[in-house]
């Protein structure tokens, strides 16, 4: 056992542990933020890979994506359940 530790009060040990715990929480939060960003980028790349595999168009404006003769869902009805 370290003789120096015997001289430190319990309150001081608690204070040091609280500081370590807070630093670890901050590090975990920062790593979690980085992980989430990496996961989002991974998901995006997976979707792009699938789009390329199935020859889907990328970045098609919404107006160009409509089929000829297709009307907007919201164009004539305010209530989607109304016939």
C-alpha positions in Angstrom: 0.0 0.0 0.0 1.2 3.5 -0.8 2.0 5.5 2.4 1.1 8.7 0.6 -2.5 7.5 0.1 -2.8 6.9 3.9 -2.2 10.7 4.5 -5.0 11.8 2.1 -8.3 12.2 3.7 -11.4 10.5 2.5 -12.9 13.8 1.5 -9.8 14.5 -0.7 -10.1 11.1 -2.3 -13.7 11.7 -3.0 -12.9 15.1 -4.5 -10.2 13.6 -6.8 -12.6 10.8 -7.9 -15.3 13.3 -8.7 -12.9 15.2 -10.9 -11.8 12.0 -12.6 -15.4 11.0 -13.1 -16.4 14.3 -14.6 -13.4 14.3 -17.0 -14.3 10.7 -18.1 -18.0 11.8 -18.6 -16.8 14.7 -20.8 -14.5 12.4 -22.8 -17.3 9.9 -23.3 -19.7 12.6 -24.4 -17.1 13.9 -26.9 -16.4 10.3 -28.2 -20.1 9.7 -28.5 -20.5 12.8 -30.6 -17.7 11.6 -32.9 -19.2 8.1 -33.0 -22.6 9.5 -34.0 -21.0 11.6 -36.8 -19.0 8.6 -38.0 -22.2 6.4 -38.0 -24.1 9.1 -39.9 -21.4 9.2 -42.5 -21.3 5.4 -42.7 -25.1 5.3 -43.2 -24.8 7.9 -45.9 -22.1 6.0 -47.8 -24.1 2.7 -47.5 -27.1 4.5 -49.0 -24.9 5.9 -51.8 -23.5 2.4 -52.5 -27.0 1.0 -52.7 -28.1 3.8 -55.0 -25.1 3.1 -57.3 -25.8 -0.6 -57.2 -29.4 -0.3 -58.2 -28.7 2.6 -60.6 -30.9 5.1 -58.7 -30.6 8.8 -59.5 -28.8 11.0 -57.0 -29.9 14.6 -56.2 -33.0 14.6 -58.3 -35.1 17.8 -57.6 -38.6 17.0 -56.3 -40.3 18.6 -59.4 -38.3 16.5 -61.8 -39.0 13.3 -59.8 -42.7 13.5 -60.5 -44.1 11.2 -63.2 -45.9 12.8 -66.2 -49.6 13.3 -65.2 -48.9 12.8 -61.5 -50.5 15.3 -59.2 -49.3 16.3 -55.8 -51.0 14.5 -52.9 -51.7 17.8 -51.3 -52.9 19.6 -54.4 -56.6 18.9 -54.2 -57.3 17.4 -50.8 -56.9 18.9 -47.4 -57.9 15.8 -45.6 -56.1 12.6 -46.8 -59.1 10.5 -45.7 -61.6 12.4 -47.7 -62.8 10.8 -50.9 
